[in-house]
Amino acid sequence: MKSGKKIVHHLILFVFAIFLLSVAAFFNQKITDLRKTYPSFTDPVFLPKAEALRLVSLDFEGLAADLVWIKGALYFGSHYRQRGFRFRWMEGLLNLATDLDPLYYDIYWYGSSLLPEVHQSIRLLKKGMRYFPDKWELPQMIGFYYLYYLHDYKSAAKYYEIASLKPGRPPFVPSLASRFYTQAGELDAAIRVLKGFYETTHRKDLKKEFALRITQLEQIKYLQALVQAYRESFGAYPATLKDLQRRGLLNAPPREPFGGYYFIDPKDHRVKSNTDPLVTPPKKKDERWQKAN
């Protein structure tokens, strides 16, 4: 009896598969006709709801997600060299595929690079974070998009910090989170990230490096407070650290732990170190800094 039921079940699936292929062939012919009539027409014609595809896929949601993902890849590839092509359907295709199979990690990771707008890429990666909460790569990539395309250091730092709390993240993740927080003027957050990594890592070389970086940020925070005190007392920002010394607010600049020097950036009046790779120091350091002996 059980074998008979299996045969009937497989026969129904076979007939249904033939039906789906017939429907696909019909719509493919309609699309071909539309392309002949309207040369500028681009498929897909419409995107069905995930619930509808889930219903007709007969529990083969993974296969349906594969087909939609392949369709998205072909859609991208067929128009890749067309300048100004807007890829209006790309986000919908990737969302449909991940609605069908939310645990399809490759769509989040690779699909985000196929989307035409950075905010679409960020939305897809954030969706992936809900289903892969332990993957450090997803928030790290979101941080990269915020940094590289939107020049939003604070948001970039936020997602690099999220990535730094995930298992398996490399040391550069908390290091960059700290640097981006520093660039955004969030010194307390930058110190917090580094201290968190310092307390959890067992590598002595990294502990040494991060301890120096923590010292550097604490010194910058101290000098920045003096700059603000100078501004409140004298109505203008100091041009150099020498000005703090002349007014008696500072005896001597602290020794920069990486062997560099501190200076006051004339653009934003913030204290910075020339050893920070994100910082461009003044050309004539003697105009901005007095070396501590």
N, C-alpha and C positions, 0 to 999 in steps of 0.2 A: 504493500500500500504506500509506504513512504517513498519508494522508488518511483511509483506511478505519479505521485504528487510532484516530485522533483521534475519529472519529464514535462508535466503540464505547466509547471512554473517556468521552466526554461523555454517552453514553446511560446508562452505568453510574452516573455521578455524578447524573444526573437521577433515575433510579430510586431511588437511595439517598436523595436529598433528599426525594422523595415519601414514602419509608419513614420518615425522621426526622420529617417533618411529621405523619404519621399517628400515630407514637408520642407526639409532643408533644401532639397533640389528645386522644389517649386519656388521658394523664396529667393534662392540664388539666381534662378532664371529671371524673376521679377527685378532683382537688383541689376542684372545685366541689361535688361530692357530700359530701366531707368537711366543707367549710365549712357546708353546710346541716345536717349532723348535729352538728357541734361548732362552735358560733358563735365560740368563742374561738380556734379553730385558725388559725394563720398559716403561710403558706408561706415558704421552700421546705420540702418534706417532708424532703429529705436533700440532701447535697452530694456529688456523685461525686468520685472522685479525678481529679487532673489527668491522670494516665497514661491513664485510661479515656477521658476526653474527647478527649485527643490522638489516641488510637487511632481513635475513630469520626469525628473531624473531617477525616480524610484530608488531613493537612498544612495544614488551614485553622485553625491554632491562633489566629492573630490574630482571625479572625472569631468563634471560640468565646470568646475573651477579651472581645471587644466585647459579645457577648450576655450573658455573666456580669456584666460591668461595668454594662450597662444594667439587668439584673435587680437588681443591688445598688442602683442609683440609684432605681429604682421602689420597691423594698422600703423604702428610707429615706423617700422622699417620701410613700408611702401611710400611714406611721405617724408622720410628723413631728409632727403636732399632738396625738398621744395622750400625755398626761402619764404618766410612769412607764414608758413602753414601753422594753424593755431591748435591743432590736435584737440578739438572741442570734446571728443568722446573719450579721451584717454583716462581721465580721472574716473568717469563713470564706469568704464570697463574694469579698472583695477578695484574699485569699490565693490562692484558686482562679484568679481572673483573672490575677494576676501570676505564678502558676506556669505558666499556659498561655503567657503572653507577658511574660517578665521585663523587657522593654524598653518596656513600656507606661507611660511616665513619668507621664501624667495621673492614673493610678490611685493612685500613691504620693502625688502632690502634693495632689490634690483629695480622694481617698478618705480620707486621714488626718483630714480635718475632719469626716467623716461618722461616724466610729467613736464609740461611746458612752463609752469609757473612755480616759483619757489614755495609759495604758501600752500599749493596743492601737495608738493612733496612733503612739507612739514605735517600737513594733516594726515597723510597716509602713514607716515612714520609714527605719529602719535597714536593712530589707530593700532598699529602693530605693537606699541608699548603696552596696550591693555591686555593683549594676549600673550606677550612674551615679556613679563615684568623683570626677568632676570638677565635679559640681553643688554649688555652695556653698549653694544654697537649702535642700537637704535637712537637712544638719547644723545650719544656722541655725534651721530650724523645730523641730528636736528640742530645741535649746537654749531656744527660746521656750517649748515645752511644759514643760520642766524648771523654768524660771523662773516662768512665770505660774500654772501649775496646781499644781506640787509645791513651789515656793519653795526649790528646791535650787540655790543659786547656784554651787556648785562644779561640778556636772554641767552646768549651763547654760554656764558659762565654758568647760568642756572642749569642748563641741560648737561654741560660737562660735569657739574657737581653731581647731578643725578646719576650719570654714568659712572662716576668715581665710587659710588656706593654699591655698584653691582659686582658680583663675583667674577673674577678672572680679568678685570680691567687692568691694562698695563699702567706703569707709573706715569706716563705722559698725560694721562687723562686728568688726575687731580692737579698735576702741575699746570696744565693749560687752564683748568677751571680757575685756579688761583690767579694766573696772569690776566685772564679776561676780567675777573672781578676787580683786579687792581686797575686795569685800563678803564673800567667803568667808574672808578672812584670808590668802590665798595671794599675798603681795606679790611674791615672786620670780617666780612664774608670770606675774603681771600685767606686770611689767617686761619679762620675756622676750618676751611677745606684742608689746608696743609697740616694742621695739627691733627685732624682726624686721620689722615694717611700716616703721619709720623707715629701715632699711637698704635696703629694696626699692622704696619709692616715689620717684618723680621729681618730685612736686609740692612746690614750695617752701613753699606755705602749710600743707600737711599736715605737712611735716617740722618746721616751726616749732611747730605745735600739739602734735605728738607729743613733741617735745623738751621742751616745758614740762611735759607730763604725766609723762614719765619722771623729770624733776627732782622733781616733786611726790611721786611714789611713792618715790623714793630718800630724800627728806626724811622722809616718813612712816615708812619702814622704820628710819631712823636714830633718830627719836624713839621709835618703838615699842620698840627695843632699850633705850633709856634707861628707859622705863617698866618693862620687865621687870627691869632692873638695880636699879631703885628697890625693886621688889617683893621681890627676893631679899635686898637689904641691910636693908630696914626692916620686912619682914613684912606690908606692906599696899601697895595700889596708890595712886599719887598721884591726887589729885582734879583737879588742874590742872597745866598746864605750869609754873606758878609754883612748884609744889612741887619740881620738878626743879631750878629755879634756886636755891631756898633751900638745897637739899642739896648744891649745887655740881656737879651732874651736867650742867648746861646753862647756858651764859653768856646766851644769848638765843635765842628761837625763830627758826628760819630764815624768811626772807620767802617767803610762799606765792606761787608763780609766777603764779597767775591773779588776784592781788590780794585774796585772801580771808584766812582765818586757820585755824590748826589748833587742835583741842581734843581732850580725852580724853573719850570717850563713857562716862558712868557705868554704862551697862548692861553693856558687855562689856570696858571698860578698854582700848579700842583707840583709837589716834590717828587722827583723821579730819579732812578738810577740808570747810569749809562750801560750797565750790564744787562738790562732788560731788553730782549730782542725785539719787543714791540715798540721800543722807544727810540727816537732819534735825538741824540744829545746835541747841545749847541756846538758849533764848529770851534769856538774858542772857549775852552773850559775855564780859563782863568777869569772870564767875565761872569761866570755863573757859580763858581765854586772855589773855596779855599781849602786846600788839602790839610787834613789833620796830621799833626806831627806826633 
